[in-house]
Amino acid sequence: MARSFEDGISSYIHAQAVADVYFPVDAKGNADISCSQCYFFRESAKRCGLNWEICQYPNKYVGGGCPLVRVDDDTGEIETLNP
């Protein structure tokens, strides 16, 4: 049932999602970590499907606001995709 917020909003409930994305690596070990290789990239809108930000160079880079983090499968170490 939809609620009415006629009296305003007193607070928000914070929620997060976890998504797995696998970027391709060629036979020489060169990874293509770019928006265009991401499952969540929306080609027709040139936007990220996770945060709806415009991806300026989707075939070359990952957008500055990308919410994804890189996880090292061996160590479990986490780092951003944007150094």
Secondary structure, 3 states (H helix, E strand, C coil): CCCCCCCCCCCCCCCCCCCCCCCCECCCCCECCCHHHCCCEECCCCEECCCCCECCCCCCCCCCCCCCEEECCCCCCEEECCC
